[in-house]
Amino acid sequence: RRLKLLALQTLQGSSAEFESDQIYVVDDRSLLWLYVGRAVSQELLEELFVLPAQAPFERPADVGVRTTTPLGRRMQLFLDLLVADAPQKPELRVAGV
C-alpha cells in the first residue's frame, strides 16, 4: 500500500470540499488537523490508527497513529516532520469529515 503525501500551500474553500474517502492534514497556524473522511475504508483506518474496541468511535481526537504498521510509521514520521518544521510546534488534532 502506498501513502500519498501532498503538501498544500493554501486551501481555498472549506472542509465541505474534501473528498470523503481521503485523509487530509490541514495547518491552521495554531493546530494541525488530521481530517479523516467518512468513506475511508475500515482496513485503512485500522492500519493507520489505534482504534477503540467499539466502532464507530465517538471522539476522533482521542485516536492515535498506529506506529506498529509500516504505513502508520510513515504517517507518524510525516506528521513529526510537519510539527518539527513549524515555528510554533502546533498540537495535532483528529477530526472526522
C-alpha positions in Angstrom: 0.0 0.0 0.0 1.3 3.5 -0.9 0.8 6.6 1.1 0.5 9.7 -1.0 1.7 12.8 0.8 0.8 16.1 -0.7 1.9 19.5 0.7 -0.5 22.3 0.0 0.5 25.9 0.4 -3.1 27.3 0.6 -6.5 25.8 0.6 -9.5 27.8 -0.7 -12.9 26.9 0.5 -13.9 24.7 3.4 -13.7 21.1 4.7 -17.0 20.5 2.9 -15.0 20.3 -0.3 -12.8 17.5 1.0 -13.3 14.0 -0.6 -15.0 11.7 1.9 -12.6 8.8 1.1 -9.4 10.7 1.8 -7.4 11.9 4.7 -6.1 15.5 4.9 -3.6 17.3 7.0 -4.5 21.0 7.5 -2.4 23.6 9.3 -4.5 26.4 10.6 -1.4 28.1 12.1 -2.3 27.1 15.7 -3.2 23.4 15.3 -2.5 20.6 12.8 -5.8 19.0 11.9 -6.0 15.4 10.5 -9.3 15.3 8.7 -10.5 11.7 8.1 -13.2 11.3 5.6 -16.3 9.2 6.4 -15.7 6.8 3.5 -12.1 5.9 4.3 -12.1 2.1 4.4 -12.1 0.3 7.8 -9.0 -1.6 6.7 -7.1 1.7 6.1 -8.3 3.1 9.4 -7.1 0.0 11.3 -3.7 0.2 9.5 -3.2 3.9 10.3 -4.9 4.4 13.7 -5.2 2.8 17.1 -9.0 2.5 17.3 -11.1 1.9 20.3 -12.6 -1.7 20.6 -16.1 -0.4 19.8 -16.6 1.2 16.5 -17.6 3.8 15.4 -15.6 5.9 17.8 -17.3 9.0 19.1 -14.3 11.1 19.9 -11.8 11.0 17.0 -9.5 13.5 18.8 -8.5 10.6 21.1 -7.3 8.3 18.2 -3.6 7.9 17.9 -1.5 6.8 14.9 -0.6 3.1 14.9 3.1 3.0 14.7 3.3 -0.8 14.6 2.5 -0.9 10.9 4.8 0.3 8.1 2.1 2.7 6.8 1.4 4.0 10.3 5.1 4.6 10.9 5.4 6.6 7.6 2.4 8.7 8.5 3.8 9.4 12.0 7.1 10.4 10.5 5.4 12.8 8.1 3.4 14.3 11.0 6.5 14.6 13.2 8.4 16.4 10.3 5.5 18.8 9.9 5.5 19.7 13.6 9.3 19.9 13.8 9.3 22.3 10.8 6.6 24.6 12.2 7.8 27.7 14.1 5.2 27.3 16.9 5.1 23.5 17.2 1.3 23.0 16.8 -0.7 20.3 18.5 -2.2 17.6 16.3 -6.0 17.0 16.4 -8.0 14.4 14.5 -11.5 15.2 13.2 -14.0 13.3 11.0 -15.3 15.0 7.9 
